[in-house]
Amino acid sequence: MEKILQILRELRPDVDFESARDLVDGGILDSFDIVALVTELNDAFGVEIGVLDLTPENFASVETIAELVDAKLR
């Protein structure tokens, strides 16, 4: 999960992701370039997050992003 936090911080250095647990309800995800985020996750973890994975549930929090990446690694 630390690598995911690092990617999020690099893409949005203005957000404190330690306190912003809910990315969707907090409106943080709305301000993300989701393509850049998915590209960074795919590159960093060697996974293939696709269009069908782009649901609010998968990107609701740092934890749910980590769960998505973990699922893709299996």
Secondary structure, DSSP 8 states (H G I E B T S, - for coil): -HHHHHHHHHH-TTS-TTT--BTTTTTTGGGS-HHHHHHHHHHHHT----GGG--TTTTSBHHHHHHHHHHHH-
